[in-house]
């Protein structure tokens, strides 16, 4: 600790702080105005930043290590995302409840997907019951079969009709 509290040497200040060096050096009083104008060498040493001045031998290895602390290649997107997402993986779903309408398992505070699907189907059929939609399908099948008989083709079965409507 005692060594740290000592004043820095002039050579260290000369290397790292050229402006401080100029203030520490004694000023020569002179009467001539030409002698008061700083010479170019003094201006150059005060203008250059401390990083461009020669570094003492003790700090040379340390300074080189700092200058070389640069990645050799760009980090790939995958490696960067792996590093950023570490510890943020998917978590197990623990908040599961039974749907009060259909009894299926669903997430808490979320609509039951099975009930939502049946509501969408109900809206799609203009609020008709399953029986009414089934009767409509059978009537449509009979109409198509009559048209096919009139054209001299083989009539469709109910399963073939169902397969064709499901593809659409």
Secondary structure, 3 states (H helix, E strand, C coil): CHHHHCCCCHHHHHHHCHHHHHHHCCCCCCCCHHHHCCCHHHHHHHHCCHHHCCCCHHHHHHHHHHHCCCCCCCCCHHHHHHHHCCCCCCCCCCCEEECCCCCCEEECCCCCHHHHHHHHHHHHCCCCCHHHHHHHHHHHHHHHHHHHHHHCCCCCCHHHHHHHHHHC
